[in-house]
Amino acid sequence: MMKIKSKYYLSLFFPLLLSSQLIFAQQSNKTVEQAIEQEQQGKLVWGDLYSSDVNASIDFYNKTFGWTTKKFGKNNGRYHIFFDGVEPIAGVISRPAQRNQTESALWIGSFTTKNIQKVVTKAVDKKATVILKPHDFKYYGKRAVIADPQGGIVALLELDKINENHKKISNKWNWAQLFSVDTAKAATFYQHSFDYNVEGIGESKQHYYLAQQGEVRASIVELPDSFEQRDRWVNFIEVDNLTSILEKAKSNGAEIIYQPNKNNQLAIISDPNGALLGLTEQESE
């Protein structure tokens, strides 16, 4: 997992995430048609957990989040779907523990795109590595996985407009933040390859928002020296009761990497297999 000398170094960056969510809310006064179109572009909508111990991962997330699990198709024993109630929310698939000599498990977030092949081609042109080339992702559309030039792993999802099963996916994935060894280089890559608009955060010359069609989708912040020096996406998901989830996560073997405080309701956990997951508390109506 990420080698962390100071767990609470992360607290320097979370005000950026909070302020970006406020901007997102302020820009939401759109027509219904515009809102529908925007929601399908550049947004984190799905997560896949690659795990060296699928059974242990399933057990942890079912116990901690109250999810249920089903095999993805009758003849596919490698891929499972997590359900949050009746809504599919994520997948889990086996991966070799020694792969890339990294952690035993890894969350990879999927961002929507209109043209997956175009994005992958542009990414490769900028020195990205294709991990999984564009392929049919049953029910939801086409999917691909790449590693950006600095090692950040991210997936793309081109939603199937004819088969609308993707509309049943949970909307609880709500943010992603890239911790980068070279934020300017990362911002240039995602601007060129993913067609994001890049906006500087405040007066900082090292932190950026990634926006598309007027909506802020993610952020890029500097990775501290106290971390293992490779880029890493951390994907955030909404939960109903953050305190309760963190208690369950810890009792089920997770490590709390970043604790919430009186100024925010955000957290990052490392699950028992080393996968990092961001958590936010769902806002009350």
VMD Tcl script that draws the C-alpha trace (Angstrom):
set ca {
  {0.00 0.00 0.00}
  {1.06 3.66 -0.06}
  {3.95 4.07 2.35}
  {2.81 6.73 4.78}
  {5.10 8.39 7.32}
  {2.53 10.96 8.40}
  {-1.11 9.91 8.07}
  {-2.45 13.35 8.83}
  {-0.43 15.10 6.13}
  {-3.56 14.53 4.04}
  {-5.43 17.16 6.03}
  {-3.62 19.86 4.06}
  {-5.42 18.82 0.89}
  {-8.98 18.16 1.95}
  {-10.11 21.79 2.03}
  {-9.48 21.67 -1.73}
  {-11.88 18.80 -2.13}
  {-14.51 20.55 -0.02}
  {-14.24 23.84 -1.90}
  {-14.51 22.03 -5.23}
  {-17.73 20.38 -4.13}
  {-19.12 23.81 -3.30}
  {-18.25 25.04 -6.78}
  {-19.98 21.97 -8.21}
  {-23.14 22.87 -6.28}
  {-23.04 26.51 -7.36}
  {-22.79 25.59 -11.03}
  {-25.76 23.22 -10.97}
  {-28.40 25.76 -12.01}
  {-28.82 24.32 -15.53}
  {-31.68 23.24 -17.74}
  {-32.86 19.66 -17.33}
  {-31.44 18.76 -20.73}
  {-28.06 20.25 -19.91}
  {-27.98 18.52 -16.54}
  {-28.68 15.12 -18.11}
  {-25.95 15.63 -20.70}
  {-23.42 16.84 -18.13}
  {-24.06 13.96 -15.78}
  {-22.87 11.54 -18.46}
  {-19.53 13.21 -19.18}
  {-16.25 12.99 -17.30}
  {-17.86 11.85 -14.08}
  {-16.80 9.07 -11.73}
  {-19.68 6.57 -11.93}
  {-18.27 3.14 -11.12}
  {-15.54 1.46 -9.11}
  {-13.77 -1.87 -9.56}
  {-11.84 -3.53 -6.76}
  {-8.94 -5.68 -7.99}
  {-8.07 -8.04 -5.15}
  {-5.66 -10.90 -4.54}
  {-8.22 -12.38 -2.13}
  {-11.69 -11.86 -3.59}
  {-13.48 -13.77 -0.84}
  {-11.82 -11.72 1.89}
  {-12.64 -8.49 0.04}
  {-16.27 -9.48 -0.43}
  {-16.51 -10.37 3.25}
  {-15.06 -7.02 4.35}
  {-17.28 -4.81 2.17}
  {-20.43 -6.79 2.86}
  {-19.86 -6.58 6.62}
  {-18.72 -2.96 6.63}
  {-21.05 -1.33 4.12}
  {-23.98 -3.75 4.21}
  {-23.53 -4.54 0.52}
  {-24.55 -7.81 -1.10}
  {-22.69 -9.62 -3.86}
  {-23.67 -11.51 -7.00}
  {-21.63 -13.20 -9.71}
  {-21.57 -11.25 -12.96}
  {-23.29 -13.71 -15.25}
  {-23.94 -17.42 -14.75}
  {-20.66 -18.57 -16.28}
  {-18.34 -15.88 -14.93}
  {-16.82 -16.82 -11.57}
  {-14.04 -14.22 -11.67}
  {-16.15 -11.06 -11.57}
  {-18.69 -10.13 -8.92}
  {-20.97 -7.14 -8.50}
  {-21.48 -5.32 -5.20}
  {-25.03 -4.09 -4.62}
  {-25.99 -1.24 -2.32}
  {-29.59 -2.29 -1.70}
  {-30.99 -2.93 -5.18}
  {-28.46 -0.68 -6.94}
  {-25.20 -2.04 -8.39}
  {-22.35 0.07 -7.06}
  {-19.02 -1.64 -7.88}
  {-17.29 -4.74 -9.15}
  {-14.64 -7.00 -7.63}
  {-12.22 -9.14 -9.62}
  {-9.20 -11.31 -8.86}
  {-5.69 -9.98 -9.46}
  {-2.25 -11.52 -8.77}
  {-0.85 -10.33 -5.45}
  {2.60 -9.67 -6.92}
  {1.40 -7.65 -9.91}
  {3.53 -4.51 -10.34}
  {4.89 -5.26 -6.86}
  {2.15 -3.08 -5.40}
  {-0.53 -3.67 -2.82}
  {-2.69 -6.79 -2.77}
  {-5.81 -4.82 -3.73}
  {-6.58 -1.66 -5.67}
  {-9.72 0.40 -6.34}
  {-9.93 1.68 -9.94}
  {-12.56 4.30 -10.73}
  {-14.36 4.54 -14.09}
  {-15.07 7.94 -15.66}
  {-17.64 8.38 -18.40}
  {-16.69 9.38 -21.93}
  {-18.52 9.79 -25.25}
  {-15.83 8.06 -27.31}
  {-13.65 5.59 -25.45}
  {-11.38 4.68 -28.37}
  {-10.63 8.34 -29.07}
  {-9.62 8.94 -25.46}
  {-7.44 5.83 -25.31}
  {-5.71 6.76 -28.57}
  {-4.98 10.28 -27.31}
  {-3.75 8.91 -23.98}
  {-1.34 6.50 -25.68}
  {-0.09 9.40 -27.81}
  {0.89 11.06 -24.51}
  {2.75 7.98 -23.24}
  {-0.05 6.27 -21.28}
  {-0.03 2.49 -21.01}
  {-3.11 0.46 -21.93}
  {-3.83 -2.12 -19.24}
  {-7.16 -3.27 -20.68}
  {-8.04 -2.18 -24.20}
  {-11.63 -1.07 -24.93}
  {-13.95 -4.03 -24.48}
  {-17.63 -4.74 -23.99}
  {-18.70 -4.34 -20.37}
  {-21.96 -6.22 -20.29}
  {-25.05 -4.14 -19.47}
  {-23.19 -0.84 -19.15}
  {-21.27 -0.19 -22.38}
  {-17.56 -0.26 -23.23}
  {-14.71 -0.06 -20.73}
  {-10.93 0.40 -20.82}
  {-8.20 0.74 -18.19}
  {-5.02 2.78 -18.60}
  {-2.05 3.87 -16.53}
  {-1.17 7.52 -17.09}
  {2.48 8.47 -17.73}
  {3.13 8.87 -13.98}
  {1.49 5.60 -12.99}
  {-2.00 6.72 -12.01}
  {-4.46 3.96 -12.94}
  {-7.88 5.00 -14.19}
  {-10.72 3.44 -16.19}
  {-13.01 4.80 -18.89}
  {-16.64 3.87 -19.44}
  {-18.61 4.64 -22.60}
  {-22.21 4.12 -21.56}
  {-24.52 2.20 -23.87}
  {-27.31 4.57 -24.92}
  {-29.47 1.73 -26.22}
  {-29.21 -0.55 -23.19}
  {-29.99 1.72 -20.25}
  {-29.06 -0.67 -17.43}
  {-26.39 1.83 -16.46}
  {-29.15 4.12 -15.17}
  {-29.63 1.65 -12.31}
  {-26.07 2.19 -11.05}
  {-25.83 3.83 -7.65}
  {-24.99 7.54 -7.74}
  {-22.94 7.40 -4.54}
  {-19.57 7.72 -6.28}
  {-19.11 11.46 -5.96}
  {-15.48 12.52 -6.23}
  {-11.96 11.53 -7.21}
  {-8.65 13.08 -6.26}
  {-5.31 12.41 -7.93}
  {-2.26 12.67 -5.69}
  {0.58 13.37 -8.11}
  {4.37 13.69 -8.10}
  {4.08 16.31 -10.87}
  {0.69 18.01 -10.83}
  {1.32 20.25 -13.83}
  {2.33 17.28 -15.97}
  {-0.70 15.29 -14.77}
  {-3.05 18.20 -15.48}
  {-1.67 18.55 -19.02}
  {-2.14 14.83 -19.65}
  {-5.78 14.74 -18.52}
  {-6.55 17.94 -20.37}
  {-5.18 16.54 -23.63}
  {-6.40 12.96 -23.31}
  {-9.70 13.24 -21.43}
  {-10.76 16.67 -22.71}
  {-11.00 18.09 -19.21}
  {-10.77 21.81 -18.67}
  {-8.03 22.53 -16.15}
  {-8.55 25.24 -13.55}
  {-6.06 26.30 -10.91}
  {-7.26 26.01 -7.33}
  {-7.16 29.41 -5.67}
  {-3.72 30.98 -5.75}
  {-1.97 27.64 -5.84}
  {0.20 26.86 -8.85}
  {0.37 23.18 -7.97}
  {-3.27 22.14 -7.45}
  {-5.93 21.84 -10.14}
  {-9.59 21.09 -10.77}
  {-10.63 18.91 -13.69}
  {-13.91 20.13 -15.18}
  {-16.06 19.17 -18.13}
  {-19.05 21.06 -19.54}
  {-19.00 23.47 -16.63}
  {-19.01 20.81 -13.93}
  {-16.02 20.12 -11.66}
  {-15.33 16.37 -11.69}
  {-12.04 15.77 -9.88}
  {-8.91 17.42 -8.55}
  {-5.16 17.00 -8.76}
  {-3.03 17.77 -5.72}
  {0.64 17.41 -4.87}
  {1.79 14.11 -3.38}
  {3.82 14.73 -0.21}
  {7.37 13.43 0.07}
  {6.20 11.21 2.94}
  {4.30 9.02 0.46}
  {5.59 6.37 -1.90}
  {6.39 8.42 -5.00}
  {3.94 7.28 -7.64}
  {0.69 8.87 -8.73}
  {-2.45 7.50 -7.15}
  {-6.16 8.15 -7.69}
  {-8.33 7.98 -4.56}
  {-12.04 7.56 -5.30}
  {-14.71 8.81 -2.88}
  {-18.08 7.27 -2.15}
  {-20.99 8.61 -0.08}
  {-22.11 6.79 3.06}
  {-25.10 7.50 5.29}
  {-23.22 7.53 8.59}
  {-19.48 8.08 8.35}
  {-18.77 7.49 12.03}
  {-20.57 4.16 12.02}
  {-18.86 3.02 8.81}
  {-15.42 3.89 10.15}
  {-16.08 1.96 13.35}
  {-17.16 -1.08 11.36}
  {-14.25 -0.75 8.96}
  {-11.73 -0.65 11.79}
  {-13.31 -3.60 13.59}
  {-13.24 -5.57 10.32}
  {-9.51 -5.02 9.83}
  {-9.21 -1.72 7.94}
  {-6.78 1.08 8.76}
  {-8.10 4.65 8.93}
  {-5.65 6.72 6.87}
  {-7.45 10.04 7.24}
  {-9.90 10.79 10.03}
  {-12.83 13.23 9.72}
  {-12.81 16.32 11.94}
  {-15.15 19.12 12.96}
  {-14.49 20.99 9.72}
  {-15.27 18.16 7.30}
  {-16.86 14.76 7.06}
  {-14.25 13.05 4.91}
  {-12.14 9.98 5.47}
  {-9.81 7.56 3.69}
  {-9.51 3.93 4.66}
  {-7.10 1.20 3.67}
  {-9.02 -2.07 3.55}
  {-7.45 -5.29 4.94}
  {-5.89 -6.00 1.51}
  {-4.43 -2.51 1.13}
  {-6.96 -0.86 -1.20}
  {-7.53 2.83 -0.49}
  {-11.08 4.18 -0.54}
  {-12.33 7.69 0.18}
  {-15.55 8.23 2.13}
  {-17.83 11.23 2.44}
  {-20.96 11.56 4.54}
  {-24.16 11.92 2.58}
  {-25.68 15.36 3.05}
  {-29.04 15.48 4.77}
  {-32.02 16.55 2.70}
}
mol new
graphics top color blue
foreach p $ca { graphics top sphere $p radius 0.5 }
foreach p [lrange $ca 0 end-1] q [lrange $ca 1 end] { graphics top cylinder $p $q radius 0.2 }
display resetview
